[in-house]
Amino acid sequence: MLPALVLIGYVLSRTTGLPQDTGDIGNWSEPLGIASVFVEGALVALASAVLMERRARRPEPRAVPSAHGRAGAPVSAA
């Protein structure tokens, strides 16, 4: 998830600094940075909710009848 990587990059740039870019260490109150953290956090939360909802709605595997009329091994729908 790209928004999560952006949040990690933001935290790294404010704590330890990034290679060849140490100008933002400790600069937590920049307005665009705060807005970015809010938007990226909302995207991470929304994507997580959608993924959990899809996982909850995943259909159960169903048994497919074999040539002899008996149920065979379960086959998952792709």
mmCIF file of the N, C-alpha and C atoms, coordinates in Angstrom:
data_MODEL
# 
_entry.id   MODEL 
# 
loop_
_atom_site.group_PDB 
_atom_site.id 
_atom_site.type_symbol 
_atom_site.label_atom_id 
_atom_site.label_alt_id 
_atom_site.label_comp_id 
_atom_site.label_asym_id 
_atom_site.label_entity_id 
_atom_site.label_seq_id 
_atom_site.pdbx_PDB_ins_code 
_atom_site.Cartn_x 
_atom_site.Cartn_y 
_atom_site.Cartn_z 
_atom_site.occupancy 
_atom_site.B_iso_or_equiv 
_atom_site.pdbx_formal_charge 
_atom_site.auth_seq_id 
_atom_site.auth_comp_id 
_atom_site.auth_asym_id 
_atom_site.auth_atom_id 
_atom_site.pdbx_PDB_model_num 
ATOM 1   N N  . MET A 1 1  ? 0.832   -1.164  0.000   1.00 0.00 ? 1  MET A N  1 
ATOM 2   C CA . MET A 1 1  ? 0.000   0.000   0.000   1.00 0.00 ? 1  MET A CA 1 
ATOM 3   C C  . MET A 1 1  ? 0.890   1.245   0.000   1.00 0.00 ? 1  MET A C  1 
ATOM 4   N N  . LEU A 1 2  ? 0.780   1.982   -1.043  1.00 0.00 ? 2  LEU A N  1 
ATOM 5   C CA . LEU A 1 2  ? 1.607   3.169   -1.214  1.00 0.00 ? 2  LEU A CA 1 
ATOM 6   C C  . LEU A 1 2  ? 1.380   4.216   -0.129  1.00 0.00 ? 2  LEU A C  1 
ATOM 7   N N  . PRO A 1 3  ? 0.144   4.496   0.291   1.00 0.00 ? 3  PRO A N  1 
ATOM 8   C CA . PRO A 1 3  ? -0.022  5.496   1.348   1.00 0.00 ? 3  PRO A CA 1 
ATOM 9   C C  . PRO A 1 3  ? 0.699   5.136   2.645   1.00 0.00 ? 3  PRO A C  1 
ATOM 10  N N  . ALA A 1 4  ? 0.781   3.854   2.971   1.00 0.00 ? 4  ALA A N  1 
ATOM 11  C CA . ALA A 1 4  ? 1.500   3.441   4.175   1.00 0.00 ? 4  ALA A CA 1 
ATOM 12  C C  . ALA A 1 4  ? 2.985   3.726   4.026   1.00 0.00 ? 4  ALA A C  1 
ATOM 13  N N  . LEU A 1 5  ? 3.527   3.522   2.835   1.00 0.00 ? 5  LEU A N  1 
ATOM 14  C CA . LEU A 1 5  ? 4.942   3.825   2.595   1.00 0.00 ? 5  LEU A CA 1 
ATOM 15  C C  . LEU A 1 5  ? 5.208   5.322   2.690   1.00 0.00 ? 5  LEU A C  1 
ATOM 16  N N  . VAL A 1 6  ? 4.253   6.135   2.247   1.00 0.00 ? 6  VAL A N  1 
ATOM 17  C CA . VAL A 1 6  ? 4.398   7.585   2.368   1.00 0.00 ? 6  VAL A CA 1 
ATOM 18  C C  . VAL A 1 6  ? 4.431   7.986   3.833   1.00 0.00 ? 6  VAL A C  1 
ATOM 19  N N  . LEU A 1 7  ? 3.567   7.389   4.656   1.00 0.00 ? 7  LEU A N  1 
ATOM 20  C CA . LEU A 1 7  ? 3.576   7.688   6.088   1.00 0.00 ? 7  LEU A CA 1 
ATOM 21  C C  . LEU A 1 7  ? 4.903   7.285   6.732   1.00 0.00 ? 7  LEU A C  1 
ATOM 22  N N  . ILE A 1 8  ? 5.429   6.140   6.357   1.00 0.00 ? 8  ILE A N  1 
ATOM 23  C CA . ILE A 1 8  ? 6.716   5.695   6.888   1.00 0.00 ? 8  ILE A CA 1 
ATOM 24  C C  . ILE A 1 8  ? 7.819   6.667   6.481   1.00 0.00 ? 8  ILE A C  1 
ATOM 25  N N  . GLY A 1 9  ? 7.800   7.096   5.227   1.00 0.00 ? 9  GLY A N  1 
ATOM 26  C CA . GLY A 1 9  ? 8.791   8.071   4.762   1.00 0.00 ? 9  GLY A CA 1 
ATOM 27  C C  . GLY A 1 9  ? 8.690   9.386   5.500   1.00 0.00 ? 9  GLY A C  1 
ATOM 28  N N  . TYR A 1 10 ? 7.468   9.826   5.799   1.00 0.00 ? 10 TYR A N  1 
ATOM 29  C CA . TYR A 1 10 ? 7.273   11.071  6.543   1.00 0.00 ? 10 TYR A CA 1 
ATOM 30  C C  . TYR A 1 10 ? 7.872   10.957  7.943   1.00 0.00 ? 10 TYR A C  1 
ATOM 31  N N  . VAL A 1 11 ? 7.576   9.846   8.616   1.00 0.00 ? 11 VAL A N  1 
ATOM 32  C CA . VAL A 1 11 ? 8.097   9.652   9.972   1.00 0.00 ? 11 VAL A CA 1 
ATOM 33  C C  . VAL A 1 11 ? 9.625   9.560   9.948   1.00 0.00 ? 11 VAL A C  1 
ATOM 34  N N  . LEU A 1 12 ? 10.163  8.841   8.985   1.00 0.00 ? 12 LEU A N  1 
ATOM 35  C CA . LEU A 1 12 ? 11.628  8.739   8.891   1.00 0.00 ? 12 LEU A CA 1 
ATOM 36  C C  . LEU A 1 12 ? 12.271  10.091  8.619   1.00 0.00 ? 12 LEU A C  1 
ATOM 37  N N  . SER A 1 13 ? 11.665  10.891  7.759   1.00 0.00 ? 13 SER A N  1 
ATOM 38  C CA . SER A 1 13 ? 12.255  12.191  7.443   1.00 0.00 ? 13 SER A CA 1 
ATOM 39  C C  . SER A 1 13 ? 12.206  13.137  8.635   1.00 0.00 ? 13 SER A C  1 
ATOM 40  N N  . ARG A 1 14 ? 11.262  12.936  9.555   1.00 0.00 ? 14 ARG A N  1 
ATOM 41  C CA . ARG A 1 14 ? 11.152  13.810  10.729  1.00 0.00 ? 14 ARG A CA 1 
ATOM 42  C C  . ARG A 1 14 ? 11.947  13.305  11.919  1.00 0.00 ? 14 ARG A C  1 
ATOM 43  N N  . THR A 1 15 ? 12.317  12.024  11.940  1.00 0.00 ? 15 THR A N  1 
ATOM 44  C CA . THR A 1 15 ? 13.034  11.470  13.093  1.00 0.00 ? 15 THR A CA 1 
ATOM 45  C C  . THR A 1 15 ? 14.524  11.327  12.808  1.00 0.00 ? 15 THR A C  1 
ATOM 46  N N  . THR A 1 16 ? 14.902  10.387  11.963  1.00 0.00 ? 16 THR A N  1 
ATOM 47  C CA . THR A 1 16 ? 16.320  10.132  11.709  1.00 0.00 ? 16 THR A CA 1 
ATOM 48  C C  . THR A 1 16 ? 16.838  10.860  10.481  1.00 0.00 ? 16 THR A C  1 
ATOM 49  N N  . GLY A 1 17 ? 15.932  11.325  9.641   1.00 0.00 ? 17 GLY A N  1 
ATOM 50  C CA . GLY A 1 17 ? 16.340  11.961  8.390   1.00 0.00 ? 17 GLY A CA 1 
ATOM 51  C C  . GLY A 1 17 ? 16.555  10.928  7.309   1.00 0.00 ? 17 GLY A C  1 
ATOM 52  N N  . LEU A 1 18 ? 16.437  11.368  6.070   1.00 0.00 ? 18 LEU A N  1 
ATOM 53  C CA . LEU A 1 18 ? 16.665  10.499  4.931   1.00 0.00 ? 18 LEU A CA 1 
ATOM 54  C C  . LEU A 1 18 ? 18.069  10.752  4.390   1.00 0.00 ? 18 LEU A C  1 
ATOM 55  N N  . PRO A 1 19 ? 18.622  9.809   3.634   1.00 0.00 ? 19 PRO A N  1 
ATOM 56  C CA . PRO A 1 19 ? 19.959  10.035  3.083   1.00 0.00 ? 19 PRO A CA 1 
ATOM 57  C C  . PRO A 1 19 ? 20.012  11.330  2.264   1.00 0.00 ? 19 PRO A C  1 
ATOM 58  N N  . GLN A 1 20 ? 20.979  12.154  2.542   1.00 0.00 ? 20 GLN A N  1 
ATOM 59  C CA . GLN A 1 20 ? 21.220  13.428  1.868   1.00 0.00 ? 20 GLN A CA 1 
ATOM 60  C C  . GLN A 1 20 ? 20.066  14.415  2.038   1.00 0.00 ? 20 GLN A C  1 
ATOM 61  N N  . ASP A 1 21 ? 19.201  14.225  3.048   1.00 0.00 ? 21 ASP A N  1 
ATOM 62  C CA . ASP A 1 21 ? 18.111  15.152  3.314   1.00 0.00 ? 21 ASP A CA 1 
ATOM 63  C C  . ASP A 1 21 ? 17.801  15.147  4.804   1.00 0.00 ? 21 ASP A C  1 
ATOM 64  N N  . THR A 1 22 ? 18.481  15.995  5.542   1.00 0.00 ? 22 THR A N  1 
ATOM 65  C CA . THR A 1 22 ? 18.280  16.056  6.987   1.00 0.00 ? 22 THR A CA 1 
ATOM 66  C C  . THR A 1 22 ? 17.634  17.373  7.406   1.00 0.00 ? 22 THR A C  1 
ATOM 67  N N  . GLY A 1 23 ? 17.148  18.164  6.454   1.00 0.00 ? 23 GLY A N  1 
ATOM 68  C CA . GLY A 1 23 ? 16.592  19.469  6.753   1.00 0.00 ? 23 GLY A CA 1 
ATOM 69  C C  . GLY A 1 23 ? 15.264  19.455  7.479   1.00 0.00 ? 23 GLY A C  1 
ATOM 70  N N  . ASP A 1 24 ? 14.518  18.343  7.454   1.00 0.00 ? 24 ASP A N  1 
ATOM 71  C CA . ASP A 1 24 ? 13.196  18.294  8.077   1.00 0.00 ? 24 ASP A CA 1 
ATOM 72  C C  . ASP A 1 24 ? 13.175  17.571  9.416   1.00 0.00 ? 24 ASP A C  1 
ATOM 73  N N  . ILE A 1 25 ? 14.321  17.214  9.958   1.00 0.00 ? 25 ILE A N  1 
ATOM 74  C CA . ILE A 1 25 ? 14.345  16.511  11.241  1.00 0.00 ? 25 ILE A CA 1 
ATOM 75  C C  . ILE A 1 25 ? 13.722  17.416  12.303  1.00 0.00 ? 25 ILE A C  1 
ATOM 76  N N  . GLY A 1 26 ? 12.719  16.897  12.991  1.00 0.00 ? 26 GLY A N  1 
ATOM 77  C CA . GLY A 1 26 ? 12.037  17.634  14.046  1.00 0.00 ? 26 GLY A CA 1 
ATOM 78  C C  . GLY A 1 26 ? 10.981  18.612  13.564  1.00 0.00 ? 26 GLY A C  1 
ATOM 79  N N  . ASN A 1 27 ? 10.739  18.726  12.271  1.00 0.00 ? 27 ASN A N  1 
ATOM 80  C CA . ASN A 1 27 ? 9.789   19.685  11.717  1.00 0.00 ? 27 ASN A CA 1 
ATOM 81  C C  . ASN A 1 27 ? 8.407   19.032  11.597  1.00 0.00 ? 27 ASN A C  1 
ATOM 82  N N  . TRP A 1 28 ? 7.770   18.752  12.730  1.00 0.00 ? 28 TRP A N  1 
ATOM 83  C CA . TRP A 1 28 ? 6.498   18.052  12.757  1.00 0.00 ? 28 TRP A CA 1 
ATOM 84  C C  . TRP A 1 28 ? 5.305   18.959  12.503  1.00 0.00 ? 28 TRP A C  1 
ATOM 85  N N  . SER A 1 29 ? 5.471   20.280  12.653  1.00 0.00 ? 29 SER A N  1 
ATOM 86  C CA . SER A 1 29 ? 4.318   21.187  12.593  1.00 0.00 ? 29 SER A CA 1 
ATOM 87  C C  . SER A 1 29 ? 4.131   21.862  11.240  1.00 0.00 ? 29 SER A C  1 
ATOM 88  N N  . GLU A 1 30 ? 4.744   21.368  10.202  1.00 0.00 ? 30 GLU A N  1 
ATOM 89  C CA . GLU A 1 30 ? 4.555   21.935  8.865   1.00 0.00 ? 30 GLU A CA 1 
ATOM 90  C C  . GLU A 1 30 ? 3.128   21.634  8.390   1.00 0.00 ? 30 GLU A C  1 
ATOM 91  N N  . PRO A 1 31 ? 2.359   22.654  7.971   1.00 0.00 ? 31 PRO A N  1 
ATOM 92  C CA . PRO A 1 31 ? 0.951   22.437  7.607   1.00 0.00 ? 31 PRO A CA 1 
ATOM 93  C C  . PRO A 1 31 ? 0.745   21.411  6.491   1.00 0.00 ? 31 PRO A C  1 
ATOM 94  N N  . LEU A 1 32 ? 1.559   21.431  5.459   1.00 0.00 ? 32 LEU A N  1 
ATOM 95  C CA . LEU A 1 32 ? 1.387   20.448  4.390   1.00 0.00 ? 32 LEU A CA 1 
ATOM 96  C C  . LEU A 1 32 ? 1.722   19.035  4.857   1.00 0.00 ? 32 LEU A C  1 
ATOM 97  N N  . GLY A 1 33 ? 2.652   18.913  5.777   1.00 0.00 ? 33 GLY A N  1 
ATOM 98  C CA . GLY A 1 33 ? 2.982   17.601  6.335   1.00 0.00 ? 33 GLY A CA 1 
ATOM 99  C C  . GLY A 1 33 ? 1.846   17.040  7.157   1.00 0.00 ? 33 GLY A C  1 
ATOM 100 N N  . ILE A 1 34 ? 1.218   17.903  7.950   1.00 0.00 ? 34 ILE A N  1 
ATOM 101 C CA . ILE A 1 34 ? 0.079   17.460  8.758   1.00 0.00 ? 34 ILE A CA 1 
ATOM 102 C C  . ILE A 1 34 ? -1.081  17.045  7.855   1.00 0.00 ? 34 ILE A C  1 
ATOM 103 N N  . ALA A 1 35 ? -1.336  17.828  6.809   1.00 0.00 ? 35 ALA A N  1 
ATOM 104 C CA . ALA A 1 35 ? -2.400  17.475  5.862   1.00 0.00 ? 35 ALA A CA 1 
ATOM 105 C C  . ALA A 1 35 ? -2.090  16.152  5.169   1.00 0.00 ? 35 ALA A C  1 
ATOM 106 N N  . SER A 1 36 ? -0.841  15.950  4.805   1.00 0.00 ? 36 SER A N  1 
ATOM 107 C CA . SER A 1 36 ? -0.446  14.702  4.153   1.00 0.00 ? 36 SER A CA 1 
ATOM 108 C C  . SER A 1 36 ? -0.654  13.503  5.073   1.00 0.00 ? 36 SER A C  1 
ATOM 109 N N  . VAL A 1 37 ? -0.276  13.651  6.337   1.00 0.00 ? 37 VAL A N  1 
ATOM 110 C CA . VAL A 1 37 ? -0.460  12.557  7.292   1.00 0.00 ? 37 VAL A CA 1 
ATOM 111 C C  . VAL A 1 37 ? -1.948  12.237  7.439   1.00 0.00 ? 37 VAL A C  1 
ATOM 112 N N  . PHE A 1 38 ? -2.794  13.262  7.489   1.00 0.00 ? 38 PHE A N  1 
ATOM 113 C CA . PHE A 1 38 ? -4.231  13.034  7.616   1.00 0.00 ? 38 PHE A CA 1 
ATOM 114 C C  . PHE A 1 38 ? -4.786  12.291  6.395   1.00 0.00 ? 38 PHE A C  1 
ATOM 115 N N  . VAL A 1 39 ? -4.444  12.765  5.194   1.00 0.00 ? 39 VAL A N  1 
ATOM 116 C CA . VAL A 1 39 ? -4.970  12.153  3.970   1.00 0.00 ? 39 VAL A CA 1 
ATOM 117 C C  . VAL A 1 39 ? -4.439  10.732  3.792   1.00 0.00 ? 39 VAL A C  1 
ATOM 118 N N  . GLU A 1 40 ? -3.145  10.544  3.994   1.00 0.00 ? 40 GLU A N  1 
ATOM 119 C CA . GLU A 1 40 ? -2.570  9.205   3.819   1.00 0.00 ? 40 GLU A CA 1 
ATOM 120 C C  . GLU A 1 40 ? -3.114  8.236   4.872   1.00 0.00 ? 40 GLU A C  1 
ATOM 121 N N  . GLY A 1 41 ? -3.305  8.709   6.097   1.00 0.00 ? 41 GLY A N  1 
ATOM 122 C CA . GLY A 1 41 ? -3.885  7.864   7.139   1.00 0.00 ? 41 GLY A CA 1 
ATOM 123 C C  . GLY A 1 41 ? -5.312  7.463   6.802   1.00 0.00 ? 41 GLY A C  1 
ATOM 124 N N  . ALA A 1 42 ? -6.085  8.411   6.240   1.00 0.00 ? 42 ALA A N  1 
ATOM 125 C CA . ALA A 1 42 ? -7.456  8.092   5.830   1.00 0.00 ? 42 ALA A CA 1 
ATOM 126 C C  . ALA A 1 42 ? -7.463  7.060   4.711   1.00 0.00 ? 42 ALA A C  1 
ATOM 127 N N  . LEU A 1 43 ? -6.534  7.172   3.769   1.00 0.00 ? 43 LEU A N  1 
ATOM 128 C CA . LEU A 1 43 ? -6.460  6.198   2.682   1.00 0.00 ? 43 LEU A CA 1 
ATOM 129 C C  . LEU A 1 43 ? -6.083  4.808   3.190   1.00 0.00 ? 43 LEU A C  1 
ATOM 130 N N  . VAL A 1 44 ? -5.153  4.749   4.136   1.00 0.00 ? 44 VAL A N  1 
ATOM 131 C CA . VAL A 1 44 ? -4.774  3.458   4.718   1.00 0.00 ? 44 VAL A CA 1 
ATOM 132 C C  . VAL A 1 44 ? -5.967  2.840   5.441   1.00 0.00 ? 44 VAL A C  1 
ATOM 133 N N  . ALA A 1 45 ? -6.700  3.644   6.204   1.00 0.00 ? 45 ALA A N  1 
ATOM 134 C CA . ALA A 1 45 ? -7.871  3.135   6.925   1.00 0.00 ? 45 ALA A CA 1 
ATOM 135 C C  . ALA A 1 45 ? -8.952  2.652   5.954   1.00 0.00 ? 45 ALA A C  1 
ATOM 136 N N  . LEU A 1 46 ? -9.206  3.420   4.905   1.00 0.00 ? 46 LEU A N  1 
ATOM 137 C CA . LEU A 1 46 ? -10.221 3.041   3.928   1.00 0.00 ? 46 LEU A CA 1 
ATOM 138 C C  . LEU A 1 46 ? -9.835  1.765   3.190   1.00 0.00 ? 46 LEU A C  1 
ATOM 139 N N  . ALA A 1 47 ? -8.591  1.675   2.752   1.00 0.00 ? 47 ALA A N  1 
ATOM 140 C CA . ALA A 1 47 ? -8.139  0.476   2.044   1.00 0.00 ? 47 ALA A CA 1 
ATOM 141 C C  . ALA A 1 47 ? -8.200  -0.748  2.947   1.00 0.00 ? 47 ALA A C  1 
ATOM 142 N N  . SER A 1 48 ? -7.840  -0.590  4.215   1.00 0.00 ? 48 SER A N  1 
ATOM 143 C CA . SER A 1 48 ? -7.908  -1.715  5.153   1.00 0.00 ? 48 SER A CA 1 
ATOM 144 C C  . SER A 1 48 ? -9.343  -2.176  5.348   1.00 0.00 ? 48 SER A C  1 
ATOM 145 N N  . ALA A 1 49 ? -10.266 -1.226  5.455   1.00 0.00 ? 49 ALA A N  1 
ATOM 146 C CA . ALA A 1 49 ? -11.671 -1.584  5.632   1.00 0.00 ? 49 ALA A CA 1 
ATOM 147 C C  . ALA A 1 49 ? -12.207 -2.322  4.406   1.00 0.00 ? 49 ALA A C  1 
ATOM 148 N N  . VAL A 1 50 ? -11.847 -1.862  3.224   1.00 0.00 ? 50 VAL A N  1 
ATOM 149 C CA . VAL A 1 50 ? -12.314 -2.520  1.992   1.00 0.00 ? 50 VAL A CA 1 
ATOM 150 C C  . VAL A 1 50 ? -11.741 -3.934  1.893   1.00 0.00 ? 50 VAL A C  1 
ATOM 151 N N  . LEU A 1 51 ? -10.460 -4.097  2.204   1.00 0.00 ? 51 LEU A N  1 
ATOM 152 C CA . LEU A 1 51 ? -9.856  -5.423  2.135   1.00 0.00 ? 51 LEU A CA 1 
ATOM 153 C C  . LEU A 1 51 ? -10.469 -6.377  3.153   1.00 0.00 ? 51 LEU A C  1 
ATOM 154 N N  . MET A 1 52 ? -10.756 -5.899  4.353   1.00 0.00 ? 52 MET A N  1 
ATOM 155 C CA . MET A 1 52 ? -11.380 -6.758  5.356   1.00 0.00 ? 52 MET A CA 1 
ATOM 156 C C  . MET A 1 52 ? -12.801 -7.135  4.947   1.00 0.00 ? 52 MET A C  1 
ATOM 157 N N  . GLU A 1 53 ? -13.533 -6.204  4.329   1.00 0.00 ? 53 GLU A N  1 
ATOM 158 C CA . GLU A 1 53 ? -14.890 -6.486  3.863   1.00 0.00 ? 53 GLU A CA 1 
ATOM 159 C C  . GLU A 1 53 ? -14.875 -7.536  2.750   1.00 0.00 ? 53 GLU A C  1 
ATOM 160 N N  . ARG A 1 54 ? -13.936 -7.409  1.829   1.00 0.00 ? 54 ARG A N  1 
ATOM 161 C CA . ARG A 1 54 ? -13.844 -8.401  0.741   1.00 0.00 ? 54 ARG A CA 1 
ATOM 162 C C  . ARG A 1 54 ? -13.487 -9.775  1.282   1.00 0.00 ? 54 ARG A C  1 
ATOM 163 N N  . ARG A 1 55 ? -12.603 -9.804  2.268   1.00 0.00 ? 55 ARG A N  1 
ATOM 164 C CA . ARG A 1 55 ? -12.217 -11.088 2.846   1.00 0.00 ? 55 ARG A CA 1 
ATOM 165 C C  . ARG A 1 55 ? -13.401 -11.728 3.564   1.00 0.00 ? 55 ARG A C  1 
ATOM 166 N N  . ALA A 1 56 ? -14.229 -10.911 4.209   1.00 0.00 ? 56 ALA A N  1 
ATOM 167 C CA . ALA A 1 56 ? -15.394 -11.441 4.917   1.00 0.00 ? 56 ALA A CA 1 
ATOM 168 C C  . ALA A 1 56 ? -16.446 -11.973 3.948   1.00 0.00 ? 56 ALA A C  1 
ATOM 169 N N  . ARG A 1 57 ? -16.529 -11.409 2.756   1.00 0.00 ? 57 ARG A N  1 
ATOM 170 C CA . ARG A 1 57 ? -17.534 -11.834 1.766   1.00 0.00 ? 57 ARG A CA 1 
ATOM 171 C C  . ARG A 1 57 ? -17.040 -12.941 0.843   1.00 0.00 ? 57 ARG A C  1 
ATOM 172 N N  . ARG A 1 58 ? -15.848 -13.435 1.038   1.00 0.00 ? 58 ARG A N  1 
ATOM 173 C CA . ARG A 1 58 ? -15.301 -14.479 0.172   1.00 0.00 ? 58 ARG A CA 1 
ATOM 174 C C  . ARG A 1 58 ? -16.190 -15.717 0.246   1.00 0.00 ? 58 ARG A C  1 
ATOM 175 N N  . PRO A 1 59 ? -16.630 -16.242 -0.895  1.00 0.00 ? 59 PRO A N  1 
ATOM 176 C CA . PRO A 1 59 ? -17.521 -17.416 -0.876  1.00 0.00 ? 59 PRO A CA 1 
ATOM 177 C C  . PRO A 1 59 ? -16.785 -18.659 -0.392  1.00 0.00 ? 59 PRO A C  1 
ATOM 178 N N  . GLU A 1 60 ? -17.555 -19.540 0.213   1.00 0.00 ? 60 GLU A N  1 
ATOM 179 C CA . GLU A 1 60 ? -17.009 -20.819 0.668   1.00 0.00 ? 60 GLU A CA 1 
ATOM 180 C C  . GLU A 1 60 ? -16.752 -21.711 -0.542  1.00 0.00 ? 60 GLU A C  1 
ATOM 181 N N  . PRO A 1 61 ? -15.721 -22.560 -0.484  1.00 0.00 ? 61 PRO A N  1 
ATOM 182 C CA . PRO A 1 61 ? -15.501 -23.508 -1.596  1.00 0.00 ? 61 PRO A CA 1 
ATOM 183 C C  . PRO A 1 61 ? -16.685 -24.466 -1.705  1.00 0.00 ? 61 PRO A C  1 
ATOM 184 N N  . ARG A 1 62 ? -17.053 -24.792 -2.924  1.00 0.00 ? 62 ARG A N  1 
ATOM 185 C CA . ARG A 1 62 ? -18.181 -25.697 -3.129  1.00 0.00 ? 62 ARG A CA 1 
ATOM 186 C C  . ARG A 1 62 ? -17.687 -27.010 -3.715  1.00 0.00 ? 62 ARG A C  1 
ATOM 187 N N  . ALA A 1 63 ? -18.418 -28.053 -3.428  1.00 0.00 ? 63 ALA A N  1 
ATOM 188 C CA . ALA A 1 63 ? -18.056 -29.374 -3.936  1.00 0.00 ? 63 ALA A CA 1 
ATOM 189 C C  . ALA A 1 63 ? -18.600 -29.530 -5.351  1.00 0.00 ? 63 ALA A C  1 
ATOM 190 N N  . VAL A 1 64 ? -17.790 -30.088 -6.225  1.00 0.00 ? 64 VAL A N  1 
ATOM 191 C CA . VAL A 1 64 ? -18.185 -30.327 -7.616  1.00 0.00 ? 64 VAL A CA 1 
ATOM 192 C C  . VAL A 1 64 ? -18.434 -31.821 -7.778  1.00 0.00 ? 64 VAL A C  1 
ATOM 193 N N  . PRO A 1 65 ? -19.600 -32.180 -8.323  1.00 0.00 ? 65 PRO A N  1 
ATOM 194 C CA . PRO A 1 65 ? -19.887 -33.613 -8.507  1.00 0.00 ? 65 PRO A CA 1 
ATOM 195 C C  . PRO A 1 65 ? -18.880 -34.250 -9.471  1.00 0.00 ? 65 PRO A C  1 
ATOM 196 N N  . SER A 1 66 ? -18.507 -35.470 -9.154  1.00 0.00 ? 66 SER A N  1 
ATOM 197 C CA . SER A 1 66 ? -17.586 -36.189 -10.037 1.00 0.00 ? 66 SER A CA 1 
ATOM 198 C C  . SER A 1 66 ? -18.389 -36.891 -11.133 1.00 0.00 ? 66 SER A C  1 
ATOM 199 N N  . ALA A 1 67 ? -17.732 -37.630 -11.986 1.00 0.00 ? 67 ALA A N  1 
ATOM 200 C CA . ALA A 1 67 ? -18.386 -38.331 -13.091 1.00 0.00 ? 67 ALA A CA 1 
ATOM 201 C C  . ALA A 1 67 ? -19.315 -39.428 -12.586 1.00 0.00 ? 67 ALA A C  1 
ATOM 202 N N  . HIS A 1 68 ? -19.099 -39.911 -11.355 1.00 0.00 ? 68 HIS A N  1 
ATOM 203 C CA . HIS A 1 68 ? -19.908 -40.987 -10.799 1.00 0.00 ? 68 HIS A CA 1 
ATOM 204 C C  . HIS A 1 68 ? -21.099 -40.470 -10.003 1.00 0.00 ? 68 HIS A C  1 
ATOM 205 N N  . GLY A 1 69 ? -21.330 -39.170 -9.989  1.00 0.00 ? 69 GLY A N  1 
ATOM 206 C CA . GLY A 1 69 ? -22.482 -38.619 -9.310  1.00 0.00 ? 69 GLY A CA 1 
ATOM 207 C C  . GLY A 1 69 ? -22.250 -38.289 -7.845  1.00 0.00 ? 69 GLY A C  1 
ATOM 208 N N  . ARG A 1 70 ? -21.048 -38.559 -7.346  1.00 0.00 ? 70 ARG A N  1 
ATOM 209 C CA . ARG A 1 70 ? -20.760 -38.226 -5.955  1.00 0.00 ? 70 ARG A CA 1 
ATOM 210 C C  . ARG A 1 70 ? -19.960 -36.927 -5.916  1.00 0.00 ? 70 ARG A C  1 
ATOM 211 N N  . ALA A 1 71 ? -20.060 -36.249 -4.807  1.00 0.00 ? 71 ALA A N  1 
ATOM 212 C CA . ALA A 1 71 ? -19.329 -34.982 -4.648  1.00 0.00 ? 71 ALA A CA 1 
ATOM 213 C C  . ALA A 1 71 ? -17.842 -35.272 -4.586  1.00 0.00 ? 71 ALA A C  1 
ATOM 214 N N  . GLY A 1 72 ? -17.092 -34.512 -5.313  1.00 0.00 ? 72 GLY A N  1 
ATOM 215 C CA . GLY A 1 72 ? -15.657 -34.649 -5.313  1.00 0.00 ? 72 GLY A CA 1 
ATOM 216 C C  . GLY A 1 72 ? -14.999 -33.664 -4.355  1.00 0.00 ? 72 GLY A C  1 
ATOM 217 N N  . ALA A 1 73 ? -13.793 -33.349 -4.632  1.00 0.00 ? 73 ALA A N  1 
ATOM 218 C CA . ALA A 1 73 ? -13.052 -32.420 -3.768  1.00 0.00 ? 73 ALA A CA 1 
ATOM 219 C C  . ALA A 1 73 ? -13.582 -31.005 -3.963  1.00 0.00 ? 73 ALA A C  1 
ATOM 220 N N  . PRO A 1 74 ? -13.520 -30.188 -2.911  1.00 0.00 ? 74 PRO A N  1 
ATOM 221 C CA . PRO A 1 74 ? -13.982 -28.803 -3.030  1.00 0.00 ? 74 PRO A CA 1 
ATOM 222 C C  . PRO A 1 74 ? -13.156 -28.040 -4.065  1.00 0.00 ? 74 PRO A C  1 
ATOM 223 N N  . VAL A 1 75 ? -13.837 -27.188 -4.815  1.00 0.00 ? 75 VAL A N  1 
ATOM 224 C CA . VAL A 1 75 ? -13.171 -26.374 -5.809  1.00 0.00 ? 75 VAL A CA 1 
ATOM 225 C C  . VAL A 1 75 ? -13.433 -24.926 -5.441  1.00 0.00 ? 75 VAL A C  1 
ATOM 226 N N  . SER A 1 76 ? -12.379 -24.145 -5.350  1.00 0.00 ? 76 SER A N  1 
ATOM 227 C CA . SER A 1 76 ? -12.565 -22.738 -4.977  1.00 0.00 ? 76 SER A CA 1 
ATOM 228 C C  . SER A 1 76 ? -12.833 -21.921 -6.226  1.00 0.00 ? 76 SER A C  1 
ATOM 229 N N  . ALA A 1 77 ? -13.724 -20.942 -6.078  1.00 0.00 ? 77 ALA A N  1 
ATOM 230 C CA . ALA A 1 77 ? -14.041 -20.034 -7.187  1.00 0.00 ? 77 ALA A CA 1 
ATOM 231 C C  . ALA A 1 77 ? -12.979 -18.956 -7.253  1.00 0.00 ? 77 ALA A C  1 
ATOM 232 N N  . ALA A 1 78 ? -12.440 -18.737 -8.424  1.00 0.00 ? 78 ALA A N  1 
ATOM 233 C CA . ALA A 1 78 ? -11.382 -17.731 -8.571  1.00 0.00 ? 78 ALA A CA 1 
ATOM 234 C C  . ALA A 1 78 ? -11.916 -16.434 -9.077  1.00 0.00 ? 78 ALA A C  1 
# 
